[in-house]
Amino acid sequence: MRPMPKTNVVLSRAAWKKLVEECFDRDGECKLCGSGAKDTFCPHHLIPVSRGRVDTLGNLITLCYACHLRLHGGELSVTVDELIDRYNHPSNGA
């Protein structure tokens, strides 16, 4: 897994909303199923906050609500590196 720098910044609600919109605008679709229905988009942390990462654009990817539920429910098995590599996420340096 690629190392990502840790920061201890806690975002305000307004800053989080802006960050999520930037993520959705950057990705434009669910990075698992390709859905472009923006009203179903959910931000997904590549490295969970519970594992030491915080809210940064480089740590977020856009998923639709259905894929987000399936991923967290264990129905989908996708690694962080697969998300970064397969979907050309900016964290891959491309």
C-alpha positions as CSV (number, residue, x, y, z in Angstrom):
1,M,0.0,0.0,0.0
2,R,1.3,3.5,-0.8
3,P,2.2,5.6,2.2
4,M,0.2,8.7,2.7
5,P,1.2,11.5,5.1
6,K,-0.8,11.8,8.3
7,T,-2.1,15.1,9.4
8,N,-4.1,16.0,12.5
9,V,-6.4,18.5,10.9
10,V,-10.1,18.3,11.9
11,L,-12.3,19.9,9.2
12,S,-15.2,22.2,9.9
13,R,-18.6,21.0,8.4
14,A,-18.3,23.6,5.6
15,A,-14.7,22.5,4.8
16,W,-15.8,18.9,4.7
17,K,-18.7,19.7,2.4
18,K,-16.3,21.6,0.0
19,L,-13.9,18.7,0.1
20,V,-16.6,16.2,-0.8
21,E,-17.8,18.4,-3.7
22,E,-14.2,18.6,-5.0
23,C,-14.0,14.8,-4.9
24,F,-17.3,14.4,-6.7
25,D,-16.3,17.0,-9.3
26,R,-12.9,15.4,-9.8
27,D,-14.2,11.8,-10.2
28,G,-17.6,12.5,-11.9
29,E,-18.8,9.0,-11.4
30,C,-18.9,6.0,-9.0
31,K,-15.4,4.5,-9.3
32,L,-16.8,1.0,-8.9
33,C,-19.9,0.8,-11.2
34,G,-19.5,4.0,-13.3
35,S,-22.9,5.5,-12.2
36,G,-23.0,9.2,-12.9
37,A,-26.1,9.9,-10.7
38,K,-24.5,12.6,-8.5
39,D,-27.4,12.6,-6.1
40,T,-26.3,9.1,-5.1
41,F,-22.6,9.9,-4.6
42,C,-20.9,9.1,-1.3
43,P,-17.3,10.0,-0.4
44,H,-15.2,6.9,0.5
45,H,-11.9,7.1,2.4
46,L,-9.2,5.0,0.7
47,I,-7.5,4.7,4.1
48,P,-10.1,4.9,6.8
49,V,-9.9,7.6,9.4
50,S,-9.9,4.8,12.0
51,R,-6.5,3.6,10.6
52,G,-4.9,7.0,11.0
53,R,-5.8,8.9,7.9
54,V,-7.8,12.1,7.8
55,D,-10.0,14.0,5.4
56,T,-7.9,15.0,2.4
57,L,-8.8,15.0,-1.3
58,G,-6.1,12.4,-2.0
59,N,-7.7,10.0,0.4
60,L,-11.2,10.2,-1.0
61,I,-12.9,8.5,-3.9
62,T,-16.4,8.8,-5.2
63,L,-18.8,5.8,-4.8
64,C,-22.5,5.6,-5.4
65,Y,-24.6,4.8,-2.3
66,A,-25.2,1.2,-3.5
67,C,-21.6,0.4,-4.0
68,H,-20.6,2.2,-0.8
69,L,-23.0,0.0,1.1
70,R,-21.8,-3.2,-0.7
71,L,-18.2,-2.3,0.0
72,H,-18.7,-1.7,3.7
73,G,-21.1,-4.6,4.0
74,G,-18.4,-7.0,2.7
75,E,-20.1,-7.8,-0.6
76,L,-17.3,-6.2,-2.6
77,S,-13.7,-6.9,-2.0
78,V,-11.5,-4.1,-3.4
79,T,-8.1,-3.1,-2.0
80,V,-6.9,0.5,-1.7
81,D,-4.2,-0.1,-4.4
82,E,-6.9,-1.6,-6.8
83,L,-9.0,1.5,-6.4
84,I,-6.0,3.8,-6.9
85,D,-4.6,1.9,-9.9
86,R,-7.7,0.6,-11.6
87,Y,-9.6,3.9,-11.5
88,N,-6.6,6.2,-12.2
89,H,-7.0,8.0,-8.9
90,P,-4.8,11.0,-8.5
91,S,-2.9,9.3,-5.7
92,N,-1.3,7.0,-8.3
93,G,0.9,9.8,-9.7
94,A,-0.6,9.5,-13.2
